[in-house]
Amino acid sequence: MATLERRLQKNFFTYIAKTYGHLPNIIYELYNEPGSGVRWESQIKPYAETVIKTIRTIDRDNLIVVGTPFWDMGVVQAALSPIEGQRNIAYTLHFYFQGQMLRFAAQMAYRLGLPMFVTEYGVWSLDGDWDSGKRELDTWWALLDRLELSYCNWGMYDLEEQPAMLLNGTPIAHVADPKWMTTYGQYIQAKLKGQDN
């Protein structure tokens, strides 16, 4: 657990900030998907505050993304007690098959002023139905676009599972070729190509 390895984490982020912090496109993500037993107030927030201070002594500008409880779905907890005194930080939101309840939480956190970044998402339809997954994804995209939240798809790989964008066995030279993409991958690619922001 990242909160128990603070010295190692500080060393890691010091190295990354010194090596890459001068680049304008670096994004620091401090803790990917803290589990359900990891608490915001007593674990994630103090850990993030320590690591943010470490990074900011070297890199004052680049975006820092802070994980939230319950596999990056606990954005309301972070919104009720955000990190103070820092700039250019955002809080992580992830979604896969979670529906309206998580969208409601995201909207509540947004209304409370929490800057969020969806650093990972995908459609994992519990019943395997692509049409219902597509509707769910469209609903999420509409919300994220309306709130002007950035989002990154998870799944540029070729395993035989729902959020994989690539067909099994896709050669590396063809990862951007729609002929080598799953239906899901083609849909994601079309969305990204259609964005103007």
C-alpha positions as a Markdown table, in Angstrom:
| # | Residue | x | y | z |
|---|---|---|---|---|
| 1 | Met | 0.0 | 0.0 | 0.0 |
| 2 | Ala | 1.4 | 3.4 | -1.1 |
| 3 | Thr | 0.7 | 5.0 | 2.3 |
| 4 | Leu | 2.9 | 2.6 | 4.1 |
| 5 | Glu | 5.9 | 3.1 | 1.7 |
| 6 | Arg | 6.3 | 6.8 | 2.0 |
| 7 | Arg | 10.1 | 6.9 | 1.8 |
| 8 | Leu | 10.1 | 4.8 | -1.3 |
| 9 | Gln | 7.3 | 6.9 | -2.8 |
| 10 | Lys | 9.1 | 10.2 | -2.0 |
| 11 | Asn | 12.3 | 8.8 | -3.6 |
| 12 | Phe | 10.4 | 7.7 | -6.7 |
| 13 | Phe | 8.5 | 11.0 | -7.2 |
| 14 | Thr | 11.7 | 13.0 | -6.5 |
| 15 | Tyr | 13.4 | 11.0 | -9.3 |
| 16 | Ile | 10.5 | 11.5 | -11.7 |
| 17 | Ala | 10.2 | 15.2 | -11.0 |
| 18 | Lys | 14.0 | 15.8 | -11.4 |
| 19 | Thr | 14.2 | 13.7 | -14.5 |
| 20 | Tyr | 10.9 | 14.7 | -16.3 |
| 21 | Gly | 9.5 | 17.7 | -14.4 |
| 22 | His | 10.8 | 20.2 | -16.9 |
| 23 | Leu | 8.5 | 18.6 | -19.6 |
| 24 | Pro | 5.1 | 20.3 | -20.0 |
| 25 | Asn | 3.2 | 17.1 | -20.6 |
| 26 | Ile | 4.1 | 15.1 | -17.4 |
| 27 | Ile | 1.2 | 14.2 | -15.1 |
| 28 | Tyr | 1.9 | 12.8 | -11.7 |
| 29 | Glu | -0.7 | 10.2 | -10.5 |
| 30 | Leu | 0.1 | 9.6 | -6.8 |
| 31 | Tyr | -2.0 | 6.5 | -6.0 |
| 32 | Asn | -3.9 | 4.3 | -8.4 |
| 33 | Glu | -7.1 | 2.9 | -7.1 |
| 34 | Pro | -6.8 | 2.9 | -3.3 |
| 35 | Gly | -8.9 | -0.1 | -2.1 |
| 36 | Ser | -12.1 | -0.1 | -0.1 |
| 37 | Gly | -10.2 | -0.3 | 3.3 |
| 38 | Val | -8.0 | 2.8 | 2.6 |
| 39 | Arg | -9.3 | 5.9 | 4.3 |
| 40 | Trp | -9.2 | 9.4 | 2.9 |
| 41 | Glu | -8.7 | 11.5 | 6.0 |
| 42 | Ser | -6.2 | 9.3 | 7.8 |
| 43 | Gln | -4.3 | 7.7 | 4.9 |
| 44 | Ile | -4.7 | 9.0 | 1.4 |
| 45 | Lys | -4.8 | 12.7 | 2.1 |
| 46 | Pro | -1.8 | 12.8 | 4.4 |
| 47 | Tyr | 0.2 | 10.7 | 2.0 |
| 48 | Ala | -0.8 | 12.9 | -0.9 |
| 49 | Glu | 0.1 | 16.1 | 1.0 |
| 50 | Thr | 3.6 | 14.7 | 1.7 |
| 51 | Val | 4.2 | 13.6 | -1.9 |
| 52 | Ile | 2.8 | 16.8 | -3.3 |
| 53 | Lys | 5.2 | 18.9 | -1.2 |
| 54 | Thr | 8.1 | 16.6 | -2.4 |
| 55 | Ile | 7.1 | 17.1 | -6.1 |
| 56 | Arg | 6.5 | 20.9 | -5.7 |
| 57 | Thr | 10.0 | 21.5 | -4.4 |
| 58 | Ile | 11.2 | 20.4 | -7.8 |
| 59 | Asp | 8.3 | 20.9 | -10.2 |
| 60 | Arg | 6.0 | 23.8 | -9.4 |
| 61 | Asp | 3.7 | 23.6 | -12.4 |
| 62 | Asn | 2.7 | 20.1 | -13.8 |
| 63 | Leu | -0.6 | 18.5 | -12.9 |
| 64 | Ile | -0.7 | 16.2 | -9.9 |
| 65 | Val | -3.6 | 13.8 | -9.7 |
| 66 | Val | -4.6 | 12.4 | -6.2 |
| 67 | Gly | -6.3 | 9.1 | -5.8 |
| 68 | Thr | -9.6 | 8.8 | -4.0 |
| 69 | Pro | -11.0 | 6.0 | -1.8 |
| 70 | Phe | -12.8 | 2.9 | -3.0 |
| 71 | Trp | -10.8 | 2.3 | -6.2 |
| 72 | Asp | -10.9 | 6.0 | -7.2 |
| 73 | Met | -14.7 | 6.3 | -6.9 |
| 74 | Gly | -14.8 | 8.2 | -3.5 |
| 75 | Val | -14.7 | 11.7 | -4.9 |
| 76 | Val | -17.3 | 13.0 | -2.5 |
| 77 | Gln | -15.0 | 12.2 | 0.4 |
| 78 | Ala | -12.2 | 14.1 | -1.2 |
| 79 | Ala | -14.6 | 17.0 | -2.0 |
| 80 | Leu | -15.7 | 17.3 | 1.6 |
| 81 | Ser | -12.1 | 17.6 | 2.8 |
| 82 | Pro | -9.9 | 18.6 | -0.1 |
| 83 | Ile | -6.1 | 19.2 | 0.1 |
| 84 | Glu | -5.5 | 22.9 | 0.7 |
| 85 | Gly | -2.7 | 25.3 | -0.1 |
| 86 | Gln | -1.7 | 23.6 | -3.4 |
| 87 | Arg | -2.3 | 24.5 | -7.0 |
| 88 | Asn | -2.8 | 22.5 | -10.1 |
| 89 | Ile | -4.0 | 19.3 | -8.5 |
| 90 | Ala | -7.0 | 17.2 | -9.4 |
| 91 | Tyr | -8.7 | 14.1 | -7.9 |
| 92 | Thr | -9.1 | 10.8 | -9.6 |
| 93 | Leu | -12.4 | 9.3 | -10.7 |
| 94 | His | -12.6 | 5.8 | -12.3 |
| 95 | Phe | -15.6 | 4.0 | -13.8 |
| 96 | Tyr | -16.4 | 0.8 | -15.5 |
| 97 | Phe | -19.8 | -0.7 | -14.9 |
| 98 | Gln | -20.9 | 1.8 | -12.2 |
| 99 | Gly | -23.9 | 3.7 | -13.3 |
| 100 | Gln | -26.1 | 6.5 | -12.1 |
| 101 | Met | -25.0 | 6.4 | -8.5 |
| 102 | Leu | -21.4 | 7.1 | -9.4 |
| 103 | Arg | -22.4 | 9.8 | -11.8 |
| 104 | Phe | -24.5 | 11.4 | -9.1 |
| 105 | Ala | -21.4 | 11.3 | -6.8 |
| 106 | Ala | -19.3 | 12.9 | -9.5 |
| 107 | Gln | -21.8 | 15.7 | -10.0 |
| 108 | Met | -22.0 | 16.2 | -6.3 |
| 109 | Ala | -18.2 | 16.4 | -6.0 |
| 110 | Tyr | -18.1 | 18.8 | -9.0 |
| 111 | Arg | -20.7 | 21.1 | -7.3 |
| 112 | Leu | -18.6 | 21.1 | -4.2 |
| 113 | Gly | -15.7 | 22.4 | -6.4 |
| 114 | Leu | -13.6 | 19.3 | -6.7 |
| 115 | Pro | -11.4 | 19.3 | -9.8 |
| 116 | Met | -11.5 | 15.8 | -11.2 |
| 117 | Phe | -9.7 | 13.8 | -13.9 |
| 118 | Val | -10.9 | 10.4 | -15.1 |
| 119 | Thr | -7.5 | 8.8 | -15.5 |
| 120 | Glu | -9.1 | 5.4 | -16.3 |
| 121 | Tyr | -12.5 | 4.2 | -17.6 |
| 122 | Gly | -14.0 | 1.5 | -19.7 |
| 123 | Val | -17.3 | -0.2 | -20.3 |
| 124 | Trp | -17.5 | -3.6 | -18.7 |
| 125 | Ser | -21.1 | -4.6 | -19.2 |
| 126 | Leu | -22.0 | -7.1 | -16.5 |
| 127 | Asp | -24.3 | -9.0 | -18.9 |
| 128 | Gly | -21.9 | -8.8 | -21.8 |
| 129 | Asp | -24.4 | -6.7 | -23.9 |
| 130 | Trp | -22.5 | -4.1 | -26.0 |
| 131 | Asp | -25.6 | -2.1 | -26.6 |
| 132 | Ser | -26.2 | -1.5 | -22.9 |
| 133 | Gly | -22.5 | -0.8 | -22.5 |
| 134 | Lys | -22.5 | 1.7 | -25.3 |
| 135 | Arg | -25.5 | 3.5 | -23.8 |
| 136 | Glu | -23.7 | 3.7 | -20.5 |
| 137 | Leu | -20.6 | 5.0 | -22.1 |
| 138 | Asp | -22.5 | 7.6 | -24.0 |
| 139 | Thr | -24.2 | 8.8 | -20.8 |
| 140 | Trp | -20.8 | 9.1 | -19.1 |
| 141 | Trp | -19.2 | 10.9 | -22.0 |
| 142 | Ala | -22.1 | 13.4 | -22.1 |
| 143 | Leu | -21.7 | 14.1 | -18.4 |
| 144 | Leu | -17.9 | 14.4 | -18.6 |
| 145 | Asp | -18.1 | 16.7 | -21.6 |
| 146 | Arg | -20.7 | 18.9 | -20.0 |
| 147 | Leu | -18.6 | 19.2 | -16.8 |
| 148 | Glu | -15.5 | 19.7 | -18.9 |
| 149 | Leu | -13.6 | 16.9 | -17.2 |
| 150 | Ser | -10.7 | 15.2 | -18.9 |
| 151 | Tyr | -10.8 | 11.4 | -19.4 |
| 152 | Cys | -8.5 | 8.6 | -20.5 |
| 153 | Asn | -9.7 | 5.2 | -21.7 |
| 154 | Trp | -8.3 | 2.1 | -20.2 |
| 155 | Gly | -7.7 | -0.8 | -22.5 |
| 156 | Met | -5.2 | -0.3 | -25.3 |
| 157 | Tyr | -4.3 | -4.0 | -25.1 |
| 158 | Asp | -5.4 | -7.3 | -26.8 |
| 159 | Leu | -6.7 | -9.5 | -24.0 |
| 160 | Glu | -10.0 | -11.2 | -24.6 |
| 161 | Glu | -12.1 | -9.1 | -22.2 |
| 162 | Gln | -14.6 | -6.4 | -22.6 |
| 163 | Pro | -12.6 | -3.1 | -22.2 |
| 164 | Ala | -9.8 | -4.3 | -24.5 |
| 165 | Met | -9.6 | -2.0 | -27.5 |
| 166 | Leu | -7.5 | -4.5 | -29.6 |
| 167 | Leu | -8.3 | -7.9 | -31.0 |
| 168 | Asn | -6.3 | -10.8 | -29.6 |
| 169 | Gly | -2.9 | -11.0 | -31.4 |
| 170 | Thr | -2.8 | -7.5 | -32.7 |
| 171 | Pro | 0.7 | -6.7 | -34.0 |
| 172 | Ile | 2.2 | -3.6 | -32.4 |
| 173 | Ala | 2.4 | -1.9 | -35.8 |
| 174 | His | -1.4 | -2.0 | -36.1 |
| 175 | Val | -2.6 | -0.7 | -32.8 |
| 176 | Ala | -4.2 | 2.4 | -34.4 |
| 177 | Asp | -5.7 | 0.4 | -37.3 |
| 178 | Pro | -9.5 | 0.0 | -36.8 |
| 179 | Lys | -9.3 | -3.3 | -38.6 |
| 180 | Trp | -7.4 | -4.7 | -35.6 |
| 181 | Met | -9.8 | -3.1 | -33.0 |
| 182 | Thr | -12.7 | -4.6 | -31.1 |
| 183 | Thr | -16.1 | -3.0 | -31.6 |
| 184 | Tyr | -15.4 | -1.2 | -28.3 |
| 185 | Gly | -12.0 | 0.0 | -29.6 |
| 186 | Gln | -13.5 | 1.3 | -32.8 |
| 187 | Tyr | -16.1 | 3.2 | -30.8 |
| 188 | Ile | -13.5 | 4.8 | -28.5 |
| 189 | Gln | -11.3 | 5.7 | -31.5 |
| 190 | Ala | -14.3 | 7.4 | -33.3 |
| 191 | Lys | -15.1 | 9.4 | -30.1 |
| 192 | Leu | -11.5 | 10.6 | -29.8 |
| 193 | Lys | -11.2 | 11.5 | -33.4 |
| 194 | Gly | -14.5 | 13.5 | -33.1 |
| 195 | Gln | -13.3 | 15.6 | -30.2 |
| 196 | Asp | -12.3 | 19.1 | -30.9 |
| 197 | Asn | -10.9 | 20.0 | -27.5 |
